[in-house]
Amino acid sequence: MLTGLECPGCGSQRAVHSLLRGDIAAAVHYNVLVVAFIPYLLLYVVLVLTARLPLPEKHAAAGRKILDTLYHGKILWGILAIVIIFWITRNFTGSF
């Protein structure tokens, strides 16, 4: 650590490794933010992959609507705010 502060991503590789081993408690200990955002990222992957499948228009439109809603610019700004709040909280309260 150059500054002595932990970045929001510190411990993320250990958290993912712990999740892959099935140790959720250790993953949360290493980086709770990564654990919290994995379902969001997995949903994105599923929606993008299913958008490439030849689905009936009704289902394809529903998938596009979910994708547009969950990954809209305002939501992404909200996620950035969450990351910044996590970063500050992690370094100045010692709770994460």
ZAFI-832001 format. One record per residue: residue number from 1; residue in three letters; x, y, z of N, C-alpha, C in turn. Coordinates in pm, whole numbers. Each point is the difference from the previous one (the first is absolute). Layout:
# ZAFI-832001
   n res  neast nnorth    nup caeast canorth   caup  ceast cnorth    cup
 NUM ALA      X      Y      Z      X       Y      Z      X      Y      Z
...
***
This chain:
# ZAFI-832001
   n res  neast nnorth    nup caeast canorth   caup  ceast cnorth    cup
   1 MET     83   -118      0    -83     118      0     88    124      0
   2 LEU    -19     80    -98     79     122    -13    -46    107     99
   3 THR   -131     13     18    -55     106     85    -37    -50    139
   4 GLY     -5   -129     20    -43     -55    127   -151    -20      6
   5 LEU    -70     37   -107   -144     -17     -7    -34   -119    -91
   6 GLU   -110    -66     31    -44    -111    -84    -94     51   -107
   7 CYS     21    -43   -122    -89      39   -109   -129    -82     11
   8 PRO   -105     36    -73   -124     -76      8     16   -144    -49
   9 GLY    102    -23    -82     20    -134    -55     96    -87     79
  10 CYS     62     54    103     94     -78     79    -71   -123     58
  11 GLY     59   -113    -19    -57    -124     50    -98    -66    -95
  12 SER    -24     61   -115   -100     -56    -91     43   -134    -59
  13 GLN    127    -15    -31     47    -128    -54    -13   -110    106
  14 ARG     34     31    123    -16     -99    108   -147    -30     25
  15 ALA    -87    102    -15   -144     -20     19    -55    -93   -108
  16 VAL     38     23   -123    -47     -87   -109     54   -141     18
  17 HIS    125    -13     40     58    -131     24    -76    -72    112
  18 SER    -33     71    105    -75     -60    111   -139    -42    -45
  19 LEU    -64     82    -84   -132     -37    -51      7   -125    -86
  20 LEU    104    -10    -81     15    -119    -84     24   -126     83
  21 ARG     57     16    118     18    -113     90   -124    -25     85
  22 GLY    -96     94     -4   -123     -15     76      4     61    138
  23 ASP    102     76     30     14      62    131    -51    143     -6
  24 ILE   -131     16     18    -63     131    -12     43     94    112
  25 ALA     16    -51    120     40      85    113    137     62    -24
  26 ALA     92    -78    -51    134      54    -29     -7    101   -113
  27 ALA    -83    -26   -100    -14      94   -112    -54    134     48
  28 VAL    -99     -4     88    -55     124     56    106     72     82
  29 HIS     81    -76     72    108      61     80    101     73    -89
  30 TYR     34    -60   -114    101      60    -87    -54    125    -71
  31 ASN   -121     -9    -57    -57     115    -69   -150    -22    -17
  32 VAL    -77     64     86   -145     -16     -2    -61     60   -126
  33 LEU     61    102    -57    -53      63   -119      3    -94   -120
  34 VAL    107    -74    -14      9     -95   -110   -108   -107     13
  35 VAL    -18    -49    121   -101    -103     24   -140     55    -31
  36 ALA    -23    125     36   -132      60    -24    -27     24   -148
  37 PHE    103     29    -78    -21      32   -141      8   -119    -94
  38 ILE     41   -115     46      9    -116    -89   -135    -38    -61
  39 PRO   -110     -2     76   -129     -30    -65    -36    101   -110
  40 TYR     31    126     22    -27     104   -100     81    -25   -127
  41 LEU    124    -37     15     85     -29   -116    -43   -128    -71
  42 LEU    -38   -101     77    -47    -124    -62   -129     21    -78
  43 LEU    -89     83     53   -123      32    -72     32     68   -132
  44 TYR     97     88      0     41      66   -124     49   -104   -103
  45 VAL     83    -91     43     53    -102    -91   -115    -84    -57
  46 VAL    -92    -42     86   -114     -81    -46    -84     78   -100
  47 LEU    -28    125     28    -83      80    -90     68     24   -135
  48 VAL    129     25      2     72      21   -125      5   -129    -81
  49 LEU     25   -112     66      4    -127    -72   -136    -40    -56
  50 THR   -106     21     79   -133     -35    -50    -46     94   -110
  51 ALA     54    122     -4    -35      93   -108     51    -50   -134
  52 ARG     98    -85      3     57     -55   -124    -73   -125    -48
  53 LEU    -90    -52     83    -74    -120    -38   -121     37    -85
  54 PRO    -41    -92    -89   -120      27    -79   -126    -27     84
  55 LEU    -45    101     72   -116     -10     86   -120     67    -66
  56 PRO   -121    -37     42   -117      73    -49     12    148     38
  57 GLU    -57     86    -83     16     144     20    -48     46    137
  58 LYS   -103    -63     52    -53      38    132    106    -19    108
  59 HIS     68   -113     -3    103     -28    100    126     85    -22
  60 ALA     35     19   -126    117      82    -31    -23    145     45
  61 ALA   -120     52    -21    -31     137     41      5     13    151
  62 ALA    -48   -100     71      4       3    147    144      1     50
  63 GLY     84    -81    -62    142      -3     38     69    133    -27
  64 ARG    -32     63   -114     59     130    -31    -47    106     99
  65 LYS   -127     -8     39    -53      98     95     70    -12    135
  66 ILE     21   -124     47     71     -22    126    143     52    -11
  67 LEU     65    -32   -110    138      44    -22      9    152     -2
  68 ASP    -92     65    -70      2     146     -6    -29     63    136
  69 THR    -85    -63     79    -36      56    131    113    -18    100
  70 LEU     54   -121     10    101     -29    101    137     59    -32
  71 TYR     25     29   -126    132      47    -38     -8    137    -67
  72 HIS    -96     79     44    -18     137    -46    106     89     66
  73 GLY     26    113    -60    103      91     52    -23     42    144
  74 LYS   -126     25     37    -28      43    138     33   -110     99
  75 ILE    -28   -122    -35     33    -113     88    151    -12     14
  76 LEU     71     16   -109    146     -10      6     61    113     84
  77 TRP    -59    119     -4     45     108     88    -26    -35    145
  78 GLY   -113    -66     25    -31     -45    136    100   -102     49
  79 ILE     40    -91    -88    101     -99     37    133     68     30
  80 LEU     35     99    -80    124      75     28     -7     67    137
  81 ALA   -115     55     33    -18      62    132     16   -104    111
  82 ILE    -56   -119    -20     13    -108     99    147    -37     18
  83 VAL     73    -10   -110    143     -35      7     77    107     76
  84 ILE    -28    125    -26     71     108     69    -33      1    149
  85 ILE   -128    -19     34    -39      -7    140     67   -118     69
  86 PHE      3   -114    -68     68    -119     54    148     29     23
  87 TRP     62     66    -96    142      32      9     29     88    122
  88 ILE    -80    103     19     18      89    114    -26    -75    130
  89 THR   -110    -73      5    -38     -74    120    106   -103     37
  90 ARG     52    -68   -100     99    -105     24    127     55     63
  91 ASN     39    120    -39    126      55     48     -9     80    128
  92 PHE   -116     53     29     -8      89    115    -82    -55    117
  93 THR    -66   -114    -20    -70     -61    113     62   -133     39
  94 GLY     74    -60    -91     62    -129     30    -98   -114      9
  95 SER   -122     19    -55   -101    -103     16     -5    -99   -115
  96 PHE     70     26   -111     -3     -94   -111    141    -46    -27
***
